[in-house]
Amino acid sequence: MIIIPARMASNRFEGKVLADIHGLPMVIATAKRVENISKVIIATDSKQVMDTAKKYGFEAVMTKNTHNSGTDRINEAAWKMGLKDDEIVVNVQADEPFIEPEVVKKVIDRIKKAKEKREDIIMASCYKKISPKLADDPNHVKVVVDYKNYAIYFSRSKIPYDREEHLEYLGHLGIYAFTAKSLREFCSLPSSPLENIEKLEQLRAIYYGKKIAMVEVESQSFGIDTKEDLKRALSLLK
């Protein structure tokens, strides 16, 4: 199951989940990109988003407006739907209207592999190679991984530091796959200092020593954090 968290409040781009993407509200454009992979649910704190989802034929779940992260929001939705422990839940951010279905499938395949091998991970996610120039943008999150492709750290800063300036950075895409059980585990962890400093929810898992399995993907997509991002995305992906 794919659950798309869609809150109306946004410090950098108010109401962005309903911004126009080629004639569709952003959250709906995102939902349509992934609707052939699995059942799609929109989790929101907004009646306007609820009504928009209904208009376009998508199921939506009303959640609290006090959640600090999208993953906390989808956890409430998963709980309300009574999902079984081993059911796979994928968090696709509402601000990824250009995400390729193949990217989401690859993350789902990684969590399935972890289930089959009883691998001790809390979630799976993905990254793509990005240029040093794009890595300069704090809105494009970077990740460092170890030799087994587990995440070591995520940051808005340019990491790792490249003394010789030849590095190709790893840009994180905000797609997360859990089992319903590991989703509950993640959301039961207290909010962490690193998460609060960087404003990156996945750092909660890193802080408490949980493993995040990463997969490399090829993608032209990126999250829409600002109005400038939206203009650039529409220009690049006409």
Secondary structure as the mmCIF struct_conf table of DSSP 4:
data_model
#
loop_
_struct_conf.conf_type_id
_struct_conf.id
_struct_conf.beg_label_comp_id
_struct_conf.beg_label_asym_id
_struct_conf.beg_label_seq_id
_struct_conf.end_label_comp_id
_struct_conf.end_label_asym_id
_struct_conf.end_label_seq_id
STRN STRN1 ILE A 2 ALA A 6
BEND BEND1 MET A 8 MET A 8
BEND BEND2 ASN A 11 PHE A 13
TURN_TY1_P TURN_TY1_P1 GLU A 14 GLY A 15
HELX_RH_3T_P HELX_RH_3T_P1 LYS A 16 LEU A 18
BEND BEND3 ALA A 19 ALA A 19
STRN STRN2 ASP A 20 ILE A 21
TURN_TY1_P TURN_TY1_P2 HIS A 22 GLY A 23
STRN STRN3 LEU A 24 PRO A 25
HELX_RH_AL_P HELX_RH_AL_P1 MET A 26 VAL A 34
TURN_TY1_P TURN_TY1_P3 GLU A 35 ILE A 37
BEND BEND4 SER A 38 SER A 38
STRN STRN4 VAL A 40 THR A 44
BEND BEND5 ASP A 45 ASP A 45
HELX_RH_AL_P HELX_RH_AL_P2 LYS A 47 LYS A 55
TURN_TY1_P TURN_TY1_P4 TYR A 56 GLY A 57
STRN STRN5 GLU A 59 MET A 62
BEND BEND6 ASN A 65 ASN A 65
BEND BEND7 ASN A 68 SER A 69
HELX_RH_AL_P HELX_RH_AL_P3 GLY A 70 LYS A 80
TURN_TY1_P TURN_TY1_P5 MET A 81 GLY A 82
TURN_TY1_P TURN_TY1_P6 ASP A 85 ASP A 86
STRN STRN6 ILE A 88 VAL A 92
TURN_TY1_P TURN_TY1_P7 ALA A 94 ASP A 95
TURN_TY1_P TURN_TY1_P8 PRO A 97 PHE A 98
HELX_RH_AL_P HELX_RH_AL_P4 PRO A 101 GLU A 116
TURN_TY1_P TURN_TY1_P9 LYS A 117 ARG A 118
BEND BEND8 ILE A 122 ILE A 122
STRN STRN7 MET A 123 ILE A 130
HELX_RH_AL_P HELX_RH_AL_P5 PRO A 132 ALA A 135
TURN_TY1_P TURN_TY1_P10 ASP A 136 ASP A 136
TURN_TY1_P TURN_TY1_P11 PRO A 138 ASN A 139
BEND BEND9 HIS A 140 HIS A 140
STRN STRN8 LYS A 142 VAL A 145
TURN_TY1_P TURN_TY1_P12 TYR A 147 LYS A 148
BEND BEND10 ASN A 149 ASN A 149
STRN STRN9 TYR A 150 TYR A 150
STRN STRN10 ALA A 151 SER A 155
BEND BEND11 ARG A 156 SER A 157
BEND BEND12 PRO A 160 PRO A 160
TURN_TY1_P TURN_TY1_P13 ARG A 163 GLU A 164
BEND BEND13 GLU A 165 GLU A 165
HELX_LH_PP_P HELX_LH_PP_P1 LEU A 167 GLU A 168
STRN STRN11 TYR A 169 THR A 179
HELX_RH_AL_P HELX_RH_AL_P6 ALA A 180 SER A 188
BEND BEND14 LEU A 189 LEU A 189
HELX_LH_PP_P HELX_LH_PP_P2 PRO A 190 SER A 191
HELX_RH_AL_P HELX_RH_AL_P7 PRO A 193 GLU A 198
TURN_TY1_P TURN_TY1_P14 LYS A 199 LYS A 199
TURN_TY1_P TURN_TY1_P15 GLU A 201 GLN A 202
HELX_RH_AL_P HELX_RH_AL_P8 LEU A 203 TYR A 207
TURN_TY1_P TURN_TY1_P16 TYR A 208 GLY A 209
STRN STRN12 ILE A 212 GLU A 216
BEND BEND15 GLN A 220 GLN A 220
BEND BEND16 THR A 226 THR A 226
HELX_RH_AL_P HELX_RH_AL_P9 LYS A 227 LEU A 236
TURN_TY1_P TURN_TY1_P17 LEU A 237 LEU A 237
#
